[in-house]
Amino acid sequence: MTDAITAERAVPEPLLSAGAVYDGTSRGGAIASARAFTSDFLAAAPIVLPGPVAEERVELAKLVVSELVTNAIRHTAGPCRLLLELGRDSLEISVFDQEAAAPVPRGHDPRRIGQHGVEIVVAVCESLTVEPTPEGKRVRARLSLLPEYADTANPPDRRSR
């Protein structure tokens, strides 16, 4: 008997993908750069999609990227890598860092200042997963790009259809 470990993609092969590496030397600069990178990436979507991504979806993608890159820069050593993968109706946002420990979502507390990043990502994305990698972990969020969900903060899970 042979044991095998296979890695399956959460979505089919992306139509478009791009990545960038950020370090903590200029925290605000890295986060702003990651947001701009995301905006530019989604602006190129009409190359492979029937039309542009709705502005509300672009803003949500930038918010998710901000939260994930901020967590990686603040709470881990070394650089982090942002990977954006565009599917037909969703955007996968992955942030790789060198810390094995998963981010811990905290309970809702309106008195707490800051530390709401994971809560925000869970609220606006279809899914959020943390996967171990040989160098640390991958935090992967899937955001729907479908126009019918552009005005909702929590689109339904499309995998169950």
Stockholm file with secondary structure:
# STOCKHOLM 1.0

chainA/1-161         MTDAITAERAVPEPLLSAGAVYDGTSRGGAIASARAFTSDFLAAAPIVLPGPVAEERVELAKLVVSELVTNAIRHTAGPCRLLLELGRDSLEISVFDQEAAAPVPRGHDPRRIGQHGVEIVVAVCESLTVEPTPEGKRVRARLSLLPEYADTANPPDRRSR
#=GR chainA/1-161 SS CCCCCCCCCSSSSCSEEEEEEECGGGHHHHHHHHHHHHHHHHHTGGGTSSSCCCHHHHHHHHHHHHHHHHHHHHHSSSCEEEEEEECSSEEEEEEEESCCSCCCCCCCCTTCCSCCHHHHHHHHSSEEEEEEETTEEEEEEEEECCGGGTTCSSCCCGGGC
#=GC SS_cons         CCCCCCCCCSSSSCSEEEEEEECGGGHHHHHHHHHHHHHHHHHTGGGTSSSCCCHHHHHHHHHHHHHHHHHHHHHSSSCEEEEEEECSSEEEEEEEESCCSCCCCCCCCTTCCSCCHHHHHHHHSSEEEEEEETTEEEEEEEEECCGGGTTCSSCCCGGGC
//
